Every structure is written in C-alpha cells, then in structure tokens.
Amino acid sequence: MIGATLSHADAAGRHWQFIVVGAGPGGSATALRLARAGRSVLLVDRGDMPRAKVCGCCLSATALHELAALDVFSGDDPAPVPLAAVRIVAGGRAARVPLGGATLSREALDTILVERAVEAGVHWLPEFLVTSLADAVDGVCLTGRAVGAEPTLSIACDHAVIAAGLADHVRIDACIDPTAPQATADNQPLRSQRAVAAASRIGLGATLPAAASDLPAGELVMAVGRGGYVGIVRLEDGRIDIAAAIDRATIAAAGRPADAIVALLAESLDGSGMRVSSAALHAADMRATPPLTHRSPLVAGVHARIFRIGDAAGYVEPFTGEGMGWALANARIFAAAALAADRPHVMADRYRSGHDRLFSAHHARCRGVARAVRHPWLVSGAVRLAQLAPWIAAHVVSLLVGASARRLLSGK
C-alpha cells in the first residue's frame, strides 16, 4: 500500500491548484504531468494501491508510446509482457495474427504511476471518497470523507479533474452567482449528463490462477459469441486476466455473471483447442462495471473549472483494447491545455478542441468495430479469411487494435 502523504486536515488546510479525483492511468498521468510542471496537485482515490480493476490489462502501441514519454518504469518495477499475437476465436474457428503491444496488470501499472507522481511532488490521499464538487468564480470546493467515516470536509482548489472511470460517483453542485454566464447543459448534475448508448454492454472481469488456462504468455485471445466477447491474457505474474463485454439480457438470462462468461466461452472456444477452467471462473471474485459505451461533457461548472478525462469523459466498448492508451493520451492533452492557459474558459476551449481533434475519428472507428462484433457470423467469416490470407488479416487487426491510429493519438 502507498501511504497518504498528508493528513485529511492538512489537505483541507491548503488551497491547491489542481485536485485530481481518481488514480487510474489517466488521473495519475495527469497529476504527474502537472506536478512536473511545478503545479500543486492533490491526487485522491476512494481505494488504495495496489488494487484490481475490471480491465483487459492490454497496453496498445499508443499506451506504450505515452508511458515511454512519461518515463515511469524503473528497474525494480514489474515489466510489461510483450504481446506477440492476438488469437480471435468465434464459432470454434481461430486465427492467430501478429499484434504488438504488451500486457501489465492494473495492480502493477496503477501503483507505478502513483509512485512516480508522488516522487514528482504530487500529494496522495487514498481511501477518500469525493461526494461533490462545487464550481465558483474563485475556484472549486471539493466535499468528501474518508472511506468508512461519517464526518465530511471541504478542500479548495483552482481546478478539479474527474478521472473516476466508468463508475463515476461525483456530484457536481451549482454555485449560484448573479454575475456568472447562463447555465448550460454542462452545469447540470453529473448523473443527468452522461449519455449511455442504448445497447451498451456491461463490463465483467476477474483474475484467475495461473493453472486456470493453458494460454501461453504473450498472446491475447478474443473470444466472440452471440451475447458479447471475452478477452483473455496471461499477466506478468502468471495469473490469467479475464475481461468481458456482455449484453445485459445475456447476463440476466444466465443468472450469474460467471455463468454468462462460461456459456460464451463454451460457444466460441468449442473445437478451438483452448481451455479456460469453468470452476476457476465460478470461484473468482467477479467484478462488473456500469454500461460501457457512453459520453459525458468534458467541461462542467458555470465557471468551467471542472474537467473530465479518461473513462469519465467517454468510452467505447473495449474490443480494440485501447482504453488505457486513450486515458494516457487524454492526460497529455489535458495537461497541455491546462499549462498553456490561466483563465478557466480559455483552458476549457483548448481542452475541448484538443480532445475532439485527437479522439473524434478514433472513437467513430471503434464504435464501428463494436457494431461489427455484435454479429458472430461476421467475425467467424473474418476468422476464416484470416486463415486463408494472413497478410490481409494482419492489416485488419492493425486497424481493429488501433495500431494505425497511433500517429493520430500521439500527435505525430
């Protein structure tokens, strides 16, 4: 566990330039970049480190590029495991195609990023639940409490960054100011702002013991069935990571999340020669997310002092394995906007334009992929094509996993 760098009273006794809510890759990378530029930053999270998350644990080419630019890995840190190939399986057919990228557990990656942020001067306050943010003309007031405690306290800052992921629980309160601009949709309560895709799937995830599958290290399996898909990869410590996106109706019909995954794997892997232990899946601590595909306003508050990044800002179903790359790139473009402008509305305009320029076309591509994999017969046909013409499949997989979009996201 990474201990807090200050007490709750000390945190409340200071006025911060930035408070970042959420210590996943996007939040920690944002805090790290701002602190390296000399800003005072408080990073808070309702959990501590290390902690598990529902995640495919895949580092795309974009993610590796962003992490290299941050220079966060030391010789003592767990090293990402290079991914040599992706095996796409549907209807008992399987095609193995060169991939690139790497895998690293969220317990390891998130801990490393928080450690580097603290070394850069970020103050860290774990196990602190932020309940609301209020935007005023002279700054933001954060209200929260220690997890498991009743008394609340307030912490003041110039700007707040919400990086709380899919399970974003932070309420945004309006501060009534007769001199403020007319309230817009961006200033309504947070939960009413999130636009969730009607057919958005639910994320399910767990880690299994090393012996739960015969999957070799360095290979990602994407198993596609009628009700969703499951990603399977071996982590740096040998464990098996399971991350699925499954229709809500499929989960309800199965009765339990683990049953839905077992049924989908039985459908897709039958005849492929790959094994995943059903007993291990039923014994696992299965975690779930809210609906995956959504979009929320990037900037909130009458005075444009509250920002959303990463999964809190928007997400598309993760078949492409690009979530962490998106979050890290988002941290970079937000930090660039924040460091280039002092006035909140100028900062907000820079951030919106930078975000749209880098992500609009990319997200559209991924929504198309998400629609395509809702048709297992189409995926099965693509697998058959991959078996017959591997060079075509390699090009298609490059598109699916975002390798062709690396320049767009890196800004190069």
PAFIKOL-488522 format. One line per field, with one value per residue (C-alpha): residue number from 1; residue in three letters; x, y, z. Coordinates in pm, 1 decimal, always signed. Each point is the difference from the previous one (the first is absolute). Layout:
nr NUM;...
rest ALA;...
x X;...
y Y;...
z Z;...
***
This chain:
nr 1;2;3;4;5;6;7;8;9;10;11;12;13;14;15;16;17;18;19;20;21;22;23;24;25;26;27;28;29;30;31;32;33;34;35;36;37;38;39;40;41;42;43;44;45;46;47;48;49;50;51;52;53;54;55;56;57;58;59;60;61;62;63;64;65;66;67;68;69;70;71;72;73;74;75;76;77;78;79;80;81;82;83;84;85;86;87;88;89;90;91;92;93;94;95;96;97;98;99;100;101;102;103;104;105;106;107;108;109;110;111;112;113;114;115;116;117;118;119;120;121;122;123;124;125;126;127;128;129;130;131;132;133;134;135;136;137;138;139;140;141;142;143;144;145;146;147;148;149;150;151;152;153;154;155;156;157;158;159;160;161;162;163;164;165;166;167;168;169;170;171;172;173;174;175;176;177;178;179;180;181;182;183;184;185;186;187;188;189;190;191;192;193;194;195;196;197;198;199;200;201;202;203;204;205;206;207;208;209;210;211;212;213;214;215;216;217;218;219;220;221;222;223;224;225;226;227;228;229;230;231;232;233;234;235;236;237;238;239;240;241;242;243;244;245;246;247;248;249;250;251;252;253;254;255;256;257;258;259;260;261;262;263;264;265;266;267;268;269;270;271;272;273;274;275;276;277;278;279;280;281;282;283;284;285;286;287;288;289;290;291;292;293;294;295;296;297;298;299;300;301;302;303;304;305;306;307;308;309;310;311;312;313;314;315;316;317;318;319;320;321;322;323;324;325;326;327;328;329;330;331;332;333;334;335;336;337;338;339;340;341;342;343;344;345;346;347;348;349;350;351;352;353;354;355;356;357;358;359;360;361;362;363;364;365;366;367;368;369;370;371;372;373;374;375;376;377;378;379;380;381;382;383;384;385;386;387;388;389;390;391;392;393;394;395;396;397;398;399;400;401;402;403;404;405;406;407;408;409;410;411;412
rest MET;ILE;GLY;ALA;THR;LEU;SER;HIS;ALA;ASP;ALA;ALA;GLY;ARG;HIS;TRP;GLN;PHE;ILE;VAL;VAL;GLY;ALA;GLY;PRO;GLY;GLY;SER;ALA;THR;ALA;LEU;ARG;LEU;ALA;ARG;ALA;GLY;ARG;SER;VAL;LEU;LEU;VAL;ASP;ARG;GLY;ASP;MET;PRO;ARG;ALA;LYS;VAL;CYS;GLY;CYS;CYS;LEU;SER;ALA;THR;ALA;LEU;HIS;GLU;LEU;ALA;ALA;LEU;ASP;VAL;PHE;SER;GLY;ASP;ASP;PRO;ALA;PRO;VAL;PRO;LEU;ALA;ALA;VAL;ARG;ILE;VAL;ALA;GLY;GLY;ARG;ALA;ALA;ARG;VAL;PRO;LEU;GLY;GLY;ALA;THR;LEU;SER;ARG;GLU;ALA;LEU;ASP;THR;ILE;LEU;VAL;GLU;ARG;ALA;VAL;GLU;ALA;GLY;VAL;HIS;TRP;LEU;PRO;GLU;PHE;LEU;VAL;THR;SER;LEU;ALA;ASP;ALA;VAL;ASP;GLY;VAL;CYS;LEU;THR;GLY;ARG;ALA;VAL;GLY;ALA;GLU;PRO;THR;LEU;SER;ILE;ALA;CYS;ASP;HIS;ALA;VAL;ILE;ALA;ALA;GLY;LEU;ALA;ASP;HIS;VAL;ARG;ILE;ASP;ALA;CYS;ILE;ASP;PRO;THR;ALA;PRO;GLN;ALA;THR;ALA;ASP;ASN;GLN;PRO;LEU;ARG;SER;GLN;ARG;ALA;VAL;ALA;ALA;ALA;SER;ARG;ILE;GLY;LEU;GLY;ALA;THR;LEU;PRO;ALA;ALA;ALA;SER;ASP;LEU;PRO;ALA;GLY;GLU;LEU;VAL;MET;ALA;VAL;GLY;ARG;GLY;GLY;TYR;VAL;GLY;ILE;VAL;ARG;LEU;GLU;ASP;GLY;ARG;ILE;ASP;ILE;ALA;ALA;ALA;ILE;ASP;ARG;ALA;THR;ILE;ALA;ALA;ALA;GLY;ARG;PRO;ALA;ASP;ALA;ILE;VAL;ALA;LEU;LEU;ALA;GLU;SER;LEU;ASP;GLY;SER;GLY;MET;ARG;VAL;SER;SER;ALA;ALA;LEU;HIS;ALA;ALA;ASP;MET;ARG;ALA;THR;PRO;PRO;LEU;THR;HIS;ARG;SER;PRO;LEU;VAL;ALA;GLY;VAL;HIS;ALA;ARG;ILE;PHE;ARG;ILE;GLY;ASP;ALA;ALA;GLY;TYR;VAL;GLU;PRO;PHE;THR;GLY;GLU;GLY;MET;GLY;TRP;ALA;LEU;ALA;ASN;ALA;ARG;ILE;PHE;ALA;ALA;ALA;ALA;LEU;ALA;ALA;ASP;ARG;PRO;HIS;VAL;MET;ALA;ASP;ARG;TYR;ARG;SER;GLY;HIS;ASP;ARG;LEU;PHE;SER;ALA;HIS;HIS;ALA;ARG;CYS;ARG;GLY;VAL;ALA;ARG;ALA;VAL;ARG;HIS;PRO;TRP;LEU;VAL;SER;GLY;ALA;VAL;ARG;LEU;ALA;GLN;LEU;ALA;PRO;TRP;ILE;ALA;ALA;HIS;VAL;VAL;SER;LEU;LEU;VAL;GLY;ALA;SER;ALA;ARG;ARG;LEU;LEU;SER;GLY;LYS
x +0.0;+118.8;-59.3;-160.1;+250.2;-205.6;-290.0;-357.7;+34.5;+315.5;-170.5;-293.3;+234.2;+155.8;-129.7;+107.5;+49.3;-137.4;-181.1;-21.3;-276.2;+92.1;+343.6;-36.2;+239.5;-169.9;-23.8;+350.7;+157.5;-180.7;+120.5;+353.6;+16.2;-138.2;+235.3;+302.8;-100.7;+7.0;-371.9;-132.6;-203.1;-206.0;-85.7;-285.3;-154.7;-269.0;+226.4;+366.2;+286.5;+37.2;-357.0;-169.6;-221.3;-224.8;+241.8;+148.0;+345.8;+123.4;+240.6;-50.0;+270.7;-147.7;+14.6;+363.0;+87.0;-162.3;+167.2;+339.1;-49.3;-84.7;+310.7;-168.7;+158.5;+298.4;+214.8;-187.7;-346.9;-190.5;+65.1;-275.5;-19.3;+26.2;-301.4;+105.8;-340.9;-375.9;-206.2;-354.8;-241.2;-361.7;-220.3;+287.6;+219.1;+322.8;+249.3;+330.6;+131.9;+308.5;-98.1;+257.8;-60.5;+37.1;-190.5;+37.0;-237.7;-181.8;+131.4;+352.2;-61.9;-216.6;+239.8;+300.1;-173.9;-103.8;+353.1;+151.3;-258.0;+87.0;+371.0;-77.6;-164.4;-364.3;-171.6;-189.3;-315.8;-131.3;-325.4;-169.6;-347.9;-81.2;-374.7;-36.4;+174.0;-130.9;+128.2;+26.2;+152.2;+311.1;+50.3;-144.9;-113.4;+38.2;-204.7;+88.0;+80.1;+231.0;-138.5;-190.6;-22.9;-294.6;+146.4;+46.6;+253.6;+49.7;+314.4;+48.3;+178.2;+20.3;-94.6;-130.7;+52.1;-243.2;+179.2;-226.1;-58.3;-322.2;-135.5;+17.2;-184.5;+88.0;-289.5;+47.2;-183.9;-90.5;+128.7;-252.5;+176.8;-200.6;+307.5;+62.8;-81.4;-331.8;+3.4;+31.1;-42.3;+357.1;-112.1;-275.9;+49.9;+259.4;-224.1;-246.4;+277.5;+133.0;-134.4;+7.5;-36.6;-333.6;+152.9;+314.0;+145.0;+113.5;+365.8;+86.5;+344.5;+201.4;+347.5;+44.5;+284.1;+280.8;-116.1;-352.5;+100.3;+266.1;+30.5;+367.6;+153.5;+14.5;-329.5;-336.7;-316.8;-322.1;-291.4;-315.0;-348.0;-362.3;-29.4;+337.1;+370.4;+271.7;+367.2;+246.1;+368.4;+274.2;+137.6;+358.6;-38.5;-152.4;-364.4;-271.2;-191.7;-358.5;-180.3;-336.5;-262.4;-335.3;-358.6;-211.1;-270.5;+258.4;+117.0;-358.1;-85.0;+312.8;-81.5;+355.2;+280.6;+233.8;-266.2;-29.2;+376.8;+14.7;-280.8;+159.5;+337.0;-163.4;-168.0;+304.8;+286.0;-164.2;+238.7;+271.4;+221.4;+18.7;-92.5;-129.2;-108.5;-372.7;+61.2;+256.7;-243.6;-273.8;+242.1;+139.4;-84.2;-197.6;-30.8;-233.4;-13.1;-284.8;-97.4;+318.2;-71.9;-84.5;+97.3;+2.4;+81.6;+372.5;-48.2;-247.8;-93.7;-116.5;+358.2;+155.1;+229.2;-95.5;+130.1;-53.4;+265.0;+36.8;-293.0;-190.4;-11.6;-98.0;+59.3;-66.1;-25.7;+352.9;+33.9;+286.8;+190.4;+77.2;-151.3;+326.0;+158.5;-295.8;+23.7;+374.2;-33.0;-291.6;+219.8;+261.0;-238.5;-173.9;+331.2;+108.8;-320.0;+24.0;+362.6;-53.8;-284.4;-75.6;-361.6;-247.7;-208.5;+311.7;+128.5;-336.7;-4.6;+353.2;-82.8;-322.2;+165.1;+301.3;-218.5;-226.3;+293.2;+167.8;-295.1;-303.0;+99.4;+164.3;-313.6;-212.4;+221.2;-33.3;-379.4;+1.0;+207.5;-238.0;-295.3;+177.9;+80.9;-369.4;-26.4;+194.1;-59.2;+186.2;+287.9;+7.0;+23.2;+282.5;+180.7;-39.8;+145.2;+289.8;+71.7;+8.2;+177.5;+204.9;+148.0;-348.9;-87.8;+311.1;-107.0;-355.6;+114.1;+232.6;-306.5;-207.8;+255.0;+87.5;+355.0;-88.6;-131.3;+317.2;+112.5;-339.3;+7.3;+367.3;-29.4;+276.8
y +0.0;+353.5;+204.0;+344.1;+284.4;+231.3;-9.0;+90.3;+316.1;+101.6;-59.5;+218.6;+267.0;+72.4;+156.7;-219.0;+95.5;-337.6;-285.7;-321.4;-243.4;-356.3;-165.1;-219.5;+49.7;+320.4;+163.1;-93.2;+101.8;+335.5;+62.2;-102.3;+233.8;+295.9;-55.6;-24.7;+341.7;+145.2;+1.4;-94.8;-318.4;-217.8;-347.9;-178.7;-343.7;-191.1;-306.7;-58.9;-151.9;-266.1;-74.3;-211.4;+143.9;-140.2;+41.4;-196.0;+107.3;+51.2;+282.1;+99.1;+161.1;+335.4;-90.1;-111.7;+320.8;+214.0;-194.8;+32.3;+377.1;+7.7;-210.1;-173.6;-346.5;-67.3;-310.5;-126.3;+26.1;-292.5;+8.1;-9.6;-333.3;+52.8;-123.3;-188.2;-93.4;+18.0;-315.3;+83.6;-287.4;-27.4;-301.9;-238.1;+164.8;+171.1;+223.9;+108.7;+334.0;+205.7;+277.0;+208.1;+185.0;-149.6;-104.0;+112.6;-44.0;+304.7;-73.6;+54.0;+283.2;+218.2;-40.1;+96.5;+312.7;+112.9;-59.6;+210.5;+273.2;+13.7;+14.8;+298.8;+188.0;-106.0;-40.4;-329.0;-56.0;-359.7;-143.1;+337.4;+12.8;+319.9;+61.0;+336.1;+286.7;+357.1;+247.0;+366.3;+309.3;-26.3;-377.0;-344.0;-135.8;-376.3;-179.4;-350.4;-231.8;-281.7;-337.2;-151.1;+330.8;+237.1;+350.7;+187.7;+268.1;+254.7;+53.3;+300.5;+14.6;+206.3;-289.9;-353.5;-296.5;-291.1;-319.7;-234.6;-246.6;-167.7;-13.7;+377.8;+89.7;+369.1;+246.6;+349.7;+271.6;+336.5;+312.7;+275.6;+319.4;+286.6;+107.8;-346.2;-93.4;-170.4;-360.9;-254.4;-376.0;-31.3;+134.8;-248.5;-278.5;-249.6;-306.3;+174.5;+93.1;-345.3;-120.2;-381.9;-191.3;-184.2;-343.4;+56.1;-316.0;-61.6;-57.7;-309.4;-93.8;-226.9;-142.4;-376.3;-218.8;-73.9;-360.2;+104.9;+7.4;-134.1;+339.3;+81.6;+330.3;+262.0;-88.9;+173.3;-200.4;+172.5;-244.9;+127.1;-143.0;+97.6;+191.8;+174.6;-68.6;-92.7;+103.6;-242.3;+70.1;-123.7;+271.5;+69.5;-208.4;-297.8;+59.4;-5.2;+323.7;-25.0;+309.7;-25.3;+225.2;-176.4;+95.8;+75.8;-241.0;-278.2;+52.5;+4.9;-320.7;-176.5;+85.7;+79.0;+192.4;-299.7;-218.9;+249.1;-10.2;-379.8;-33.8;+249.8;-176.3;-338.0;+139.3;+172.3;-230.8;-332.8;-180.4;+266.1;-205.0;+270.1;-63.6;+235.2;-158.0;+45.7;-84.5;+278.3;+246.6;-94.7;+29.0;+338.2;+337.4;+123.5;+378.5;+202.5;+349.2;+234.0;+3.7;+44.9;+221.6;+352.1;+362.6;+282.3;+370.5;+67.6;+322.4;+63.5;+290.3;+352.4;+123.0;-289.1;-109.2;-370.1;-239.6;-365.5;-224.4;-365.3;-236.1;+268.4;+211.1;-275.1;-360.0;-247.8;-376.1;-135.9;-264.6;+205.1;+0.1;+369.9;+130.5;+64.3;+156.9;+236.1;+94.9;+68.8;+205.7;+187.9;+86.2;+145.5;+222.4;+121.5;+86.7;+186.5;+207.1;+64.8;+110.8;+225.4;+207.5;+163.2;+105.0;-288.2;+61.0;+23.3;-321.0;-164.6;+105.6;-128.9;-329.5;-55.0;+75.5;-218.0;-288.3;+15.5;+24.4;-308.9;-222.1;+67.8;-210.8;-258.8;-53.8;-20.0;-282.0;-186.7;+36.8;-162.8;-288.5;-38.5;-23.7;-256.2;-239.5;-15.8;-239.0;-319.2;-134.6;+303.8;-56.0;-370.1;+89.0;+241.2;-274.3;-230.8;+270.2;+40.5;-370.3;+21.6;+335.9;+89.2;+311.8;+150.0;-95.7;+169.5;+326.3;-30.6;-82.3;+301.2;+212.1;-173.3;+47.0;+354.8;-44.5;+207.5;+275.3;+38.5;+311.3;+158.9;-54.0;+81.2;+319.5;-108.9
z +0.0;-78.0;+313.3;-4.4;-28.0;+223.4;+242.3;-82.3;+209.2;-186.4;-335.1;+106.1;+134.3;-339.9;-319.9;-292.1;-360.0;-111.7;+166.6;-202.2;+99.2;-97.2;-16.0;-306.0;-293.6;-118.2;+341.4;+117.0;-332.1;+16.4;+354.7;-94.6;-300.7;+195.8;+294.5;-228.0;-134.1;+352.9;+82.2;+344.1;-41.9;+233.1;-132.5;+178.2;-46.5;+184.4;+0.8;+73.5;-196.0;-119.6;-103.8;-264.7;-273.2;-271.7;-289.8;-287.6;+124.9;-358.3;-79.5;-363.5;-211.9;+103.6;+370.5;-26.9;-185.8;+272.3;+282.4;-168.8;-21.3;+372.8;+82.0;+293.6;+12.4;+222.8;+16.4;+306.9;-153.0;-153.5;-373.1;-264.1;-183.8;-378.7;-196.0;-311.7;-135.2;+34.8;-46.6;-109.0;+65.1;-111.9;-63.5;+64.4;-264.6;+102.9;-176.0;+150.6;-129.7;+101.4;+240.3;+186.0;+324.1;+346.9;+309.8;+361.5;+292.2;+128.3;+348.6;-134.9;-248.6;+223.3;+293.0;-214.8;-129.1;+348.5;+131.4;-280.9;+61.0;+370.7;-87.2;-223.9;+288.2;-24.5;+336.7;+28.3;+202.4;-34.8;+136.2;-31.2;-153.0;-189.2;+9.0;-173.5;-175.4;-3.0;-259.7;+104.7;-155.2;+218.8;-11.5;+72.3;+335.2;+36.7;+264.4;+112.9;+286.1;+93.8;-109.0;+292.8;+186.8;+39.0;+46.7;-326.8;-80.5;-274.2;-205.3;-228.8;-333.9;-317.1;-229.0;+49.7;-232.6;+13.1;-102.6;+195.3;-283.8;-106.6;+356.2;+33.8;+320.6;+35.9;+12.5;-140.9;+193.3;-146.3;+173.8;-65.2;-107.5;-155.6;-197.3;-146.4;-361.2;-71.8;+120.5;-278.4;-30.2;+125.2;+338.0;+78.0;+258.0;-118.6;-16.2;-234.4;-240.3;-83.4;-333.5;-3.0;-326.2;-2.6;-61.3;+204.6;+144.6;+357.8;+82.0;+206.2;+123.0;+227.6;+43.7;+9.8;+130.1;-244.4;-46.2;-104.5;-367.9;-233.4;-170.5;-61.4;+109.0;-272.6;-166.4;+25.4;-68.2;-105.3;+16.1;-173.1;+53.0;-50.2;+325.5;+13.5;+6.4;+246.5;+2.5;+161.0;+67.4;+231.2;+229.5;+102.6;+317.2;-183.3;+94.4;-266.8;-54.6;-123.8;-131.3;-173.8;-158.2;+14.7;-78.6;+304.4;-118.7;-33.3;+358.3;+127.7;-186.7;+129.3;+359.7;+109.6;-175.4;+18.2;-164.9;-286.7;-60.1;+23.8;-256.1;-237.6;+18.8;-58.3;-312.3;-144.6;+106.7;-84.5;-233.1;+22.7;+232.7;+268.0;+364.5;+271.9;+328.7;+67.8;+365.6;+26.7;-157.6;+246.9;+293.8;-111.9;+148.0;-300.3;-29.7;-221.8;-146.7;-91.2;-370.9;-202.8;-301.5;+110.1;-33.0;+257.8;-41.0;+21.9;+196.8;+280.9;+222.8;-75.8;+25.4;-197.9;+283.1;+6.7;-265.9;-86.2;-151.7;-90.2;+51.0;+194.5;-318.1;-239.8;-92.9;-278.7;+51.5;+47.2;-274.8;-141.2;+330.6;-13.2;+322.6;+185.4;-306.6;-26.9;+367.7;-16.8;-318.6;+157.4;+298.5;-233.5;-194.1;+316.8;+165.4;-314.0;+5.8;+373.7;-16.1;-301.6;+144.3;+335.5;-58.6;+48.0;-313.6;-217.7;+157.8;-65.1;-366.8;-53.2;+164.4;-196.8;-333.0;+77.9;+113.2;-304.7;-237.6;+142.5;+83.5;-220.9;-301.4;+223.7;+210.3;-314.6;-128.6;+328.5;+2.2;-342.2;+134.1;+295.3;-238.6;-218.7;+285.6;+89.5;-296.9;+84.5;-353.3;-133.4;+241.6;-84.4;-368.9;+71.7;+191.5;-299.1;-224.6;+241.7;-27.4;-379.7;-37.1;+310.4;-162.8;-39.6;+357.5;+135.5;-163.2;+133.3;+353.6;-12.6;-64.0;+267.9;+277.9;-94.2;-125.3;-305.0;+227.4;+205.3;-189.5;+50.1;+375.9;+47.5;-197.2;-236.3
***
